[in-house]
Amino acid sequence: MGRFRLEFADDGSVIDVEADDFDDDGRVISLYRYMPPGADPLAPTTSKEVIASFERDSLTGPPLPAS
C-alpha cells in the first residue's frame, strides 16, 4: 500500500493517507485499497474499498505520492 499527500485549499493543511490508488471524477476524489489486501488490481476477483473521499474543490490538486 502506498501513501498519498492531500493539501486542503481552505487552510493549507496537509494529510497523508495510506491507499493503493485514487479515483477523481471531477467532483469527488476517493482514495481506496484493493481487497483482498495485496490483490492484483486487474484480477476479476479484486474489489476496491473506499478509505476516504473529499470534494475536489476542497483540495489544491490531486493526491500526490508521499515518501
PDB file of N, CA, C and O in Angstrom:
ATOM      1  N   MET A   1       0.848  -1.166   0.000  1.00  0.00           N
ATOM      2  CA  MET A   1       0.000   0.000   0.000  1.00  0.00           C
ATOM      3  C   MET A   1       0.895   1.232   0.000  1.00  0.00           C
ATOM      4  O   MET A   1       1.916   1.276   0.687  1.00  0.00           O
ATOM      5  N   GLY A   2       0.500   2.220  -0.774  1.00  0.00           N
ATOM      6  CA  GLY A   2       1.262   3.456  -0.862  1.00  0.00           C
ATOM      7  C   GLY A   2       0.701   4.531   0.053  1.00  0.00           C
ATOM      8  O   GLY A   2      -0.237   4.303   0.817  1.00  0.00           O
ATOM      9  N   ARG A   3       1.305   5.710  -0.048  1.00  0.00           N
ATOM     10  CA  ARG A   3       0.840   6.857   0.729  1.00  0.00           C
ATOM     11  C   ARG A   3       0.628   8.014  -0.236  1.00  0.00           C
ATOM     12  O   ARG A   3       1.431   8.242  -1.140  1.00  0.00           O
ATOM     13  N   PHE A   4      -0.464   8.737  -0.029  1.00  0.00           N
ATOM     14  CA  PHE A   4      -0.765   9.900  -0.840  1.00  0.00           C
ATOM     15  C   PHE A   4      -0.904  11.114   0.061  1.00  0.00           C
ATOM     16  O   PHE A   4      -1.462  11.035   1.155  1.00  0.00           O
ATOM     17  N   ARG A   5      -0.383  12.245  -0.422  1.00  0.00           N
ATOM     18  CA  ARG A   5      -0.453  13.502   0.319  1.00  0.00           C
ATOM     19  C   ARG A   5      -1.561  14.362  -0.289  1.00  0.00           C
ATOM     20  O   ARG A   5      -1.640  14.543  -1.504  1.00  0.00           O
ATOM     21  N   LEU A   6      -2.416  14.886   0.598  1.00  0.00           N
ATOM     22  CA  LEU A   6      -3.514  15.765   0.196  1.00  0.00           C
ATOM     23  C   LEU A   6      -3.330  17.115   0.880  1.00  0.00           C
ATOM     24  O   LEU A   6      -3.059  17.183   2.079  1.00  0.00           O
ATOM     25  N   GLU A   7      -3.482  18.189   0.103  1.00  0.00           N
ATOM     26  CA  GLU A   7      -3.392  19.534   0.673  1.00  0.00           C
ATOM     27  C   GLU A   7      -4.754  20.210   0.517  1.00  0.00           C
ATOM     28  O   GLU A   7      -5.338  20.215  -0.566  1.00  0.00           O
ATOM     29  N   PHE A   8      -5.245  20.774   1.606  1.00  0.00           N
ATOM     30  CA  PHE A   8      -6.561  21.389   1.613  1.00  0.00           C
ATOM     31  C   PHE A   8      -6.486  22.864   1.243  1.00  0.00           C
ATOM     32  O   PHE A   8      -5.628  23.599   1.732  1.00  0.00           O
ATOM     33  N   ALA A   9      -7.400  23.285   0.369  1.00  0.00           N
ATOM     34  CA  ALA A   9      -7.399  24.642  -0.169  1.00  0.00           C
ATOM     35  C   ALA A   9      -7.755  25.694   0.874  1.00  0.00           C
ATOM     36  O   ALA A   9      -7.224  26.804   0.820  1.00  0.00           O
ATOM     37  N   ASP A  10      -8.623  25.387   1.808  1.00  0.00           N
ATOM     38  CA  ASP A  10      -9.105  26.414   2.740  1.00  0.00           C
ATOM     39  C   ASP A  10      -8.056  26.881   3.742  1.00  0.00           C
ATOM     40  O   ASP A  10      -7.983  28.072   4.045  1.00  0.00           O
ATOM     41  N   ASP A  11      -7.247  25.968   4.259  1.00  0.00           N
ATOM     42  CA  ASP A  11      -6.280  26.370   5.287  1.00  0.00           C
ATOM     43  C   ASP A  11      -4.848  25.913   5.009  1.00  0.00           C
ATOM     44  O   ASP A  11      -3.951  26.185   5.808  1.00  0.00           O
ATOM     45  N   GLY A  12      -4.620  25.224   3.889  1.00  0.00           N
ATOM     46  CA  GLY A  12      -3.272  24.783   3.549  1.00  0.00           C
ATOM     47  C   GLY A  12      -2.782  23.584   4.331  1.00  0.00           C
ATOM     48  O   GLY A  12      -1.625  23.186   4.194  1.00  0.00           O
ATOM     49  N   SER A  13      -3.656  22.992   5.162  1.00  0.00           N
ATOM     50  CA  SER A  13      -3.230  21.824   5.928  1.00  0.00           C
ATOM     51  C   SER A  13      -2.987  20.644   4.989  1.00  0.00           C
ATOM     52  O   SER A  13      -3.531  20.582   3.886  1.00  0.00           O
ATOM     53  N   VAL A  14      -2.164  19.720   5.451  1.00  0.00           N
ATOM     54  CA  VAL A  14      -1.753  18.567   4.647  1.00  0.00           C
ATOM     55  C   VAL A  14      -1.959  17.299   5.469  1.00  0.00           C
ATOM     56  O   VAL A  14      -1.661  17.259   6.663  1.00  0.00           O
ATOM     57  N   ILE A  15      -2.474  16.263   4.806  1.00  0.00           N
ATOM     58  CA  ILE A  15      -2.550  14.946   5.453  1.00  0.00           C
ATOM     59  C   ILE A  15      -1.997  13.904   4.495  1.00  0.00           C
ATOM     60  O   ILE A  15      -2.052  14.075   3.277  1.00  0.00           O
ATOM     61  N   ASP A  16      -1.470  12.836   5.049  1.00  0.00           N
ATOM     62  CA  ASP A  16      -1.039  11.672   4.281  1.00  0.00           C
ATOM     63  C   ASP A  16      -2.025  10.546   4.551  1.00  0.00           C
ATOM     64  O   ASP A  16      -2.407  10.300   5.695  1.00  0.00           O
ATOM     65  N   VAL A  17      -2.429   9.867   3.486  1.00  0.00           N
ATOM     66  CA  VAL A  17      -3.388   8.774   3.595  1.00  0.00           C
ATOM     67  C   VAL A  17      -2.768   7.531   2.966  1.00  0.00           C
ATOM     68  O   VAL A  17      -2.241   7.595   1.856  1.00  0.00           O
ATOM     69  N   GLU A  18      -2.828   6.400   3.669  1.00  0.00           N
ATOM     70  CA  GLU A  18      -2.366   5.132   3.104  1.00  0.00           C
ATOM     71  C   GLU A  18      -3.462   4.584   2.213  1.00  0.00           C
ATOM     72  O   GLU A  18      -4.585   4.348   2.660  1.00  0.00           O
ATOM     73  N   ALA A  19      -3.123   4.383   0.942  1.00  0.00           N
ATOM     74  CA  ALA A  19      -4.093   3.882  -0.034  1.00  0.00           C
ATOM     75  C   ALA A  19      -3.341   3.253  -1.195  1.00  0.00           C
ATOM     76  O   ALA A  19      -2.167   3.546  -1.422  1.00  0.00           O
ATOM     77  N   ASP A  20      -4.030   2.385  -1.927  1.00  0.00           N
ATOM     78  CA  ASP A  20      -3.424   1.773  -3.108  1.00  0.00           C
ATOM     79  C   ASP A  20      -3.499   2.689  -4.319  1.00  0.00           C
ATOM     80  O   ASP A  20      -2.593   2.689  -5.152  1.00  0.00           O
ATOM     81  N   ASP A  21      -4.572   3.473  -4.426  1.00  0.00           N
ATOM     82  CA  ASP A  21      -4.761   4.352  -5.568  1.00  0.00           C
ATOM     83  C   ASP A  21      -5.922   5.294  -5.284  1.00  0.00           C
ATOM     84  O   ASP A  21      -6.505   5.253  -4.201  1.00  0.00           O
ATOM     85  N   PHE A  22      -6.261   6.144  -6.253  1.00  0.00           N
ATOM     86  CA  PHE A  22      -7.391   7.051  -6.081  1.00  0.00           C
ATOM     87  C   PHE A  22      -8.127   7.222  -7.397  1.00  0.00           C
ATOM     88  O   PHE A  22      -7.578   6.974  -8.471  1.00  0.00           O
ATOM     89  N   ASP A  23      -9.375   7.649  -7.299  1.00  0.00           N
ATOM     90  CA  ASP A  23     -10.212   7.999  -8.443  1.00  0.00           C
ATOM     91  C   ASP A  23     -10.596   9.457  -8.306  1.00  0.00           C
ATOM     92  O   ASP A  23     -10.861   9.935  -7.203  1.00  0.00           O
ATOM     93  N   ASP A  24     -10.628  10.172  -9.432  1.00  0.00           N
ATOM     94  CA  ASP A  24     -11.037  11.573  -9.458  1.00  0.00           C
ATOM     95  C   ASP A  24     -12.083  11.711 -10.551  1.00  0.00           C
ATOM     96  O   ASP A  24     -11.761  11.634 -11.737  1.00  0.00           O
ATOM     97  N   ASP A  25     -13.345  11.917 -10.151  1.00  0.00           N
ATOM     98  CA  ASP A  25     -14.400  12.034 -11.151  1.00  0.00           C
ATOM     99  C   ASP A  25     -14.699  13.491 -11.514  1.00  0.00           C
ATOM    100  O   ASP A  25     -15.677  13.770 -12.208  1.00  0.00           O
ATOM    101  N   GLY A  26     -13.859  14.420 -11.046  1.00  0.00           N
ATOM    102  CA  GLY A  26     -14.046  15.835 -11.315  1.00  0.00           C
ATOM    103  C   GLY A  26     -14.817  16.545 -10.217  1.00  0.00           C
ATOM    104  O   GLY A  26     -14.741  17.769 -10.109  1.00  0.00           O
ATOM    105  N   ARG A  27     -15.550  15.817  -9.409  1.00  0.00           N
ATOM    106  CA  ARG A  27     -16.290  16.379  -8.278  1.00  0.00           C
ATOM    107  C   ARG A  27     -15.758  15.857  -6.959  1.00  0.00           C
ATOM    108  O   ARG A  27     -15.617  16.609  -5.994  1.00  0.00           O
ATOM    109  N   VAL A  28     -15.458  14.550  -6.918  1.00  0.00           N
ATOM    110  CA  VAL A  28     -15.021  13.889  -5.688  1.00  0.00           C
ATOM    111  C   VAL A  28     -13.755  13.085  -5.972  1.00  0.00           C
ATOM    112  O   VAL A  28     -13.642  12.422  -7.003  1.00  0.00           O
ATOM    113  N   ILE A  29     -12.813  13.157  -5.045  1.00  0.00           N
ATOM    114  CA  ILE A  29     -11.616  12.315  -5.094  1.00  0.00           C
ATOM    115  C   ILE A  29     -11.775  11.262  -4.013  1.00  0.00           C
ATOM    116  O   ILE A  29     -11.962  11.590  -2.842  1.00  0.00           O
ATOM    117  N   SER A  30     -11.700  10.000  -4.403  1.00  0.00           N
ATOM    118  CA  SER A  30     -11.828   8.888  -3.467  1.00  0.00           C
ATOM    119  C   SER A  30     -10.533   8.086  -3.454  1.00  0.00           C
ATOM    120  O   SER A  30     -10.041   7.667  -4.502  1.00  0.00           O
ATOM    121  N   LEU A  31      -9.990   7.877  -2.272  1.00  0.00           N
ATOM    122  CA  LEU A  31      -8.818   7.028  -2.108  1.00  0.00           C
ATOM    123  C   LEU A  31      -9.309   5.656  -1.684  1.00  0.00           C
ATOM    124  O   LEU A  31     -10.245   5.539  -0.893  1.00  0.00           O
ATOM    125  N   TYR A  32      -8.673   4.615  -2.214  1.00  0.00           N
ATOM    126  CA  TYR A  32      -9.145   3.265  -1.918  1.00  0.00           C
ATOM    127  C   TYR A  32      -7.998   2.282  -1.794  1.00  0.00           C
ATOM    128  O   TYR A  32      -6.849   2.572  -2.127  1.00  0.00           O
ATOM    129  N   ARG A  33      -8.360   1.105  -1.300  1.00  0.00           N
ATOM    130  CA  ARG A  33      -7.413  -0.009  -1.241  1.00  0.00           C
ATOM    131  C   ARG A  33      -8.051  -1.189  -1.957  1.00  0.00           C
ATOM    132  O   ARG A  33      -9.272  -1.302  -2.063  1.00  0.00           O
ATOM    133  N   TYR A  34      -7.192  -2.052  -2.437  1.00  0.00           N
ATOM    134  CA  TYR A  34      -7.670  -3.261  -3.115  1.00  0.00           C
ATOM    135  C   TYR A  34      -8.010  -4.319  -2.089  1.00  0.00           C
ATOM    136  O   TYR A  34      -7.321  -4.473  -1.080  1.00  0.00           O
ATOM    137  N   MET A  35      -9.074  -5.043  -2.359  1.00  0.00           N
ATOM    138  CA  MET A  35      -9.495  -6.146  -1.486  1.00  0.00           C
ATOM    139  C   MET A  35      -9.531  -7.424  -2.291  1.00  0.00           C
ATOM    140  O   MET A  35     -10.077  -7.406  -3.394  1.00  0.00           O
ATOM    141  N   PRO A  36      -9.001  -8.508  -1.831  1.00  0.00           N
ATOM    142  CA  PRO A  36      -8.258  -8.644  -0.570  1.00  0.00           C
ATOM    143  C   PRO A  36      -6.931  -7.892  -0.641  1.00  0.00           C
ATOM    144  O   PRO A  36      -6.414  -7.649  -1.732  1.00  0.00           O
ATOM    145  N   PRO A  37      -6.374  -7.521   0.520  1.00  0.00           N
ATOM    146  CA  PRO A  37      -5.116  -6.777   0.549  1.00  0.00           C
ATOM    147  C   PRO A  37      -4.032  -7.467  -0.276  1.00  0.00           C
ATOM    148  O   PRO A  37      -3.850  -8.683  -0.212  1.00  0.00           O
ATOM    149  N   GLY A  38      -3.320  -6.650  -1.054  1.00  0.00           N
ATOM    150  CA  GLY A  38      -2.239  -7.173  -1.887  1.00  0.00           C
ATOM    151  C   GLY A  38      -2.708  -7.825  -3.170  1.00  0.00           C
ATOM    152  O   GLY A  38      -1.895  -8.376  -3.911  1.00  0.00           O
ATOM    153  N   ALA A  39      -4.000  -7.775  -3.448  1.00  0.00           N
ATOM    154  CA  ALA A  39      -4.553  -8.424  -4.638  1.00  0.00           C
ATOM    155  C   ALA A  39      -4.094  -7.723  -5.909  1.00  0.00           C
ATOM    156  O   ALA A  39      -3.774  -6.535  -5.898  1.00  0.00           O
ATOM    157  N   ASP A  40      -4.068  -8.464  -6.984  1.00  0.00           N
ATOM    158  CA  ASP A  40      -3.766  -7.928  -8.307  1.00  0.00           C
ATOM    159  C   ASP A  40      -4.930  -7.035  -8.727  1.00  0.00           C
ATOM    160  O   ASP A  40      -6.063  -7.511  -8.801  1.00  0.00           O
ATOM    161  N   PRO A  41      -4.679  -5.731  -9.010  1.00  0.00           N
ATOM    162  CA  PRO A  41      -5.779  -4.834  -9.353  1.00  0.00           C
ATOM    163  C   PRO A  41      -6.525  -5.229 -10.636  1.00  0.00           C
ATOM    164  O   PRO A  41      -7.664  -4.809 -10.839  1.00  0.00           O
ATOM    165  N   LEU A  42      -5.900  -6.021 -11.490  1.00  0.00           N
ATOM    166  CA  LEU A  42      -6.546  -6.426 -12.734  1.00  0.00           C
ATOM    167  C   LEU A  42      -7.301  -7.745 -12.628  1.00  0.00           C
ATOM    168  O   LEU A  42      -8.004  -8.128 -13.564  1.00  0.00           O
ATOM    169  N   ALA A  43      -7.168  -8.440 -11.511  1.00  0.00           N
ATOM    170  CA  ALA A  43      -7.856  -9.722 -11.332  1.00  0.00           C
ATOM    171  C   ALA A  43      -9.364  -9.485 -11.197  1.00  0.00           C
ATOM    172  O   ALA A  43      -9.783  -8.535 -10.537  1.00  0.00           O
ATOM    173  N   PRO A  44     -10.169 -10.332 -11.811  1.00  0.00           N
ATOM    174  CA  PRO A  44     -11.618 -10.151 -11.752  1.00  0.00           C
ATOM    175  C   PRO A  44     -12.203 -10.302 -10.343  1.00  0.00           C
ATOM    176  O   PRO A  44     -13.315  -9.841 -10.085  1.00  0.00           O
ATOM    177  N   THR A  45     -11.480 -10.928  -9.451  1.00  0.00           N
ATOM    178  CA  THR A  45     -11.978 -11.125  -8.088  1.00  0.00           C
ATOM    179  C   THR A  45     -11.574  -9.989  -7.142  1.00  0.00           C
ATOM    180  O   THR A  45     -11.962  -9.991  -5.974  1.00  0.00           O
ATOM    181  N   THR A  46     -10.806  -9.030  -7.635  1.00  0.00           N
ATOM    182  CA  THR A  46     -10.354  -7.911  -6.815  1.00  0.00           C
ATOM    183  C   THR A  46     -11.414  -6.816  -6.793  1.00  0.00           C
ATOM    184  O   THR A  46     -11.982  -6.466  -7.828  1.00  0.00           O
ATOM    185  N   SER A  47     -11.673  -6.283  -5.609  1.00  0.00           N
ATOM    186  CA  SER A  47     -12.602  -5.161  -5.490  1.00  0.00           C
ATOM    187  C   SER A  47     -11.865  -3.985  -4.854  1.00  0.00           C
ATOM    188  O   SER A  47     -10.756  -4.137  -4.343  1.00  0.00           O
ATOM    189  N   LYS A  48     -12.499  -2.804  -4.894  1.00  0.00           N
ATOM    190  CA  LYS A  48     -11.932  -1.610  -4.285  1.00  0.00           C
ATOM    191  C   LYS A  48     -12.787  -1.209  -3.090  1.00  0.00           C
ATOM    192  O   LYS A  48     -14.015  -1.193  -3.161  1.00  0.00           O
ATOM    193  N   GLU A  49     -12.106  -0.884  -1.982  1.00  0.00           N
ATOM    194  CA  GLU A  49     -12.782  -0.399  -0.784  1.00  0.00           C
ATOM    195  C   GLU A  49     -12.362   1.053  -0.565  1.00  0.00           C
ATOM    196  O   GLU A  49     -11.174   1.337  -0.417  1.00  0.00           O
ATOM    197  N   VAL A  50     -13.319   1.963  -0.542  1.00  0.00           N
ATOM    198  CA  VAL A  50     -13.024   3.375  -0.357  1.00  0.00           C
ATOM    199  C   VAL A  50     -12.573   3.617   1.083  1.00  0.00           C
ATOM    200  O   VAL A  50     -13.229   3.193   2.035  1.00  0.00           O
ATOM    201  N   ILE A  51     -11.449   4.301   1.220  1.00  0.00           N
ATOM    202  CA  ILE A  51     -10.883   4.634   2.525  1.00  0.00           C
ATOM    203  C   ILE A  51     -11.326   6.040   2.939  1.00  0.00           C
ATOM    204  O   ILE A  51     -11.692   6.273   4.091  1.00  0.00           O
ATOM    205  N   ALA A  52     -11.285   6.983   1.969  1.00  0.00           N
ATOM    206  CA  ALA A  52     -11.644   8.374   2.249  1.00  0.00           C
ATOM    207  C   ALA A  52     -12.082   9.044   0.962  1.00  0.00           C
ATOM    208  O   ALA A  52     -11.613   8.690  -0.120  1.00  0.00           O
ATOM    209  N   SER A  53     -12.981  10.010   1.079  1.00  0.00           N
ATOM    210  CA  SER A  53     -13.446  10.789  -0.067  1.00  0.00           C
ATOM    211  C   SER A  53     -13.453  12.259   0.301  1.00  0.00           C
ATOM    212  O   SER A  53     -13.759  12.628   1.435  1.00  0.00           O
ATOM    213  N   PHE A  54     -13.107  13.104  -0.681  1.00  0.00           N
ATOM    214  CA  PHE A  54     -13.054  14.545  -0.474  1.00  0.00           C
ATOM    215  C   PHE A  54     -13.635  15.239  -1.699  1.00  0.00           C
ATOM    216  O   PHE A  54     -13.443  14.780  -2.824  1.00  0.00           O
ATOM    217  N   GLU A  55     -14.344  16.344  -1.482  1.00  0.00           N
ATOM    218  CA  GLU A  55     -14.809  17.133  -2.608  1.00  0.00           C
ATOM    219  C   GLU A  55     -13.594  17.722  -3.302  1.00  0.00           C
ATOM    220  O   GLU A  55     -12.677  18.223  -2.652  1.00  0.00           O
ATOM    221  N   ARG A  56     -13.594  17.659  -4.613  1.00  0.00           N
ATOM    222  CA  ARG A  56     -12.445  18.093  -5.412  1.00  0.00           C
ATOM    223  C   ARG A  56     -12.076  19.545  -5.108  1.00  0.00           C
ATOM    224  O   ARG A  56     -10.894  19.882  -5.031  1.00  0.00           O
ATOM    225  N   ASP A  57     -13.092  20.414  -4.933  1.00  0.00           N
ATOM    226  CA  ASP A  57     -12.840  21.836  -4.683  1.00  0.00           C
ATOM    227  C   ASP A  57     -12.198  22.105  -3.330  1.00  0.00           C
ATOM    228  O   ASP A  57     -11.643  23.184  -3.120  1.00  0.00           O
ATOM    229  N   SER A  58     -12.258  21.152  -2.408  1.00  0.00           N
ATOM    230  CA  SER A  58     -11.669  21.369  -1.083  1.00  0.00           C
ATOM    231  C   SER A  58     -10.155  21.120  -1.080  1.00  0.00           C
ATOM    232  O   SER A  58      -9.478  21.427  -0.098  1.00  0.00           O
ATOM    233  N   LEU A  59      -9.621  20.564  -2.181  1.00  0.00           N
ATOM    234  CA  LEU A  59      -8.196  20.254  -2.278  1.00  0.00           C
ATOM    235  C   LEU A  59      -7.509  21.182  -3.273  1.00  0.00           C
ATOM    236  O   LEU A  59      -8.151  21.710  -4.181  1.00  0.00           O
ATOM    237  N   THR A  60      -6.204  21.381  -3.102  1.00  0.00           N
ATOM    238  CA  THR A  60      -5.447  22.237  -4.013  1.00  0.00           C
ATOM    239  C   THR A  60      -5.116  21.528  -5.321  1.00  0.00           C
ATOM    240  O   THR A  60      -4.744  22.179  -6.298  1.00  0.00           O
ATOM    241  N   GLY A  61      -5.244  20.222  -5.351  1.00  0.00           N
ATOM    242  CA  GLY A  61      -4.937  19.436  -6.538  1.00  0.00           C
ATOM    243  C   GLY A  61      -5.140  17.965  -6.248  1.00  0.00           C
ATOM    244  O   GLY A  61      -5.658  17.603  -5.192  1.00  0.00           O
ATOM    245  N   PRO A  62      -4.735  17.117  -7.175  1.00  0.00           N
ATOM    246  CA  PRO A  62      -4.892  15.681  -6.957  1.00  0.00           C
ATOM    247  C   PRO A  62      -3.941  15.174  -5.873  1.00  0.00           C
ATOM    248  O   PRO A  62      -2.950  15.834  -5.562  1.00  0.00           O
ATOM    249  N   PRO A  63      -4.232  14.018  -5.303  1.00  0.00           N
ATOM    250  CA  PRO A  63      -3.301  13.422  -4.340  1.00  0.00           C
ATOM    251  C   PRO A  63      -1.943  13.174  -4.998  1.00  0.00           C
ATOM    252  O   PRO A  63      -1.868  12.760  -6.154  1.00  0.00           O
ATOM    253  N   LEU A  64      -0.900  13.428  -4.261  1.00  0.00           N
ATOM    254  CA  LEU A  64       0.467  13.210  -4.745  1.00  0.00           C
ATOM    255  C   LEU A  64       1.115  12.092  -3.950  1.00  0.00           C
ATOM    256  O   LEU A  64       0.839  11.945  -2.760  1.00  0.00           O
ATOM    257  N   PRO A  65       1.966  11.305  -4.578  1.00  0.00           N
ATOM    258  CA  PRO A  65       2.673  10.260  -3.824  1.00  0.00           C
ATOM    259  C   PRO A  65       3.474  10.887  -2.677  1.00  0.00           C
ATOM    260  O   PRO A  65       4.169  11.884  -2.870  1.00  0.00           O
ATOM    261  N   ALA A  66       3.374  10.312  -1.521  1.00  0.00           N
ATOM    262  CA  ALA A  66       4.121  10.789  -0.348  1.00  0.00           C
ATOM    263  C   ALA A  66       5.264   9.822  -0.075  1.00  0.00           C
ATOM    264  O   ALA A  66       5.114   8.609  -0.213  1.00  0.00           O
ATOM    265  N   SER A  67       6.389  10.367   0.308  1.00  0.00           N
ATOM    266  CA  SER A  67       7.541   9.491   0.574  1.00  0.00           C
ATOM    267  C   SER A  67       7.613   9.064   2.003  1.00  0.00           C
ATOM    268  O   SER A  67       8.523   8.327   2.382  1.00  0.00           O
TER     269      SER A  67
END
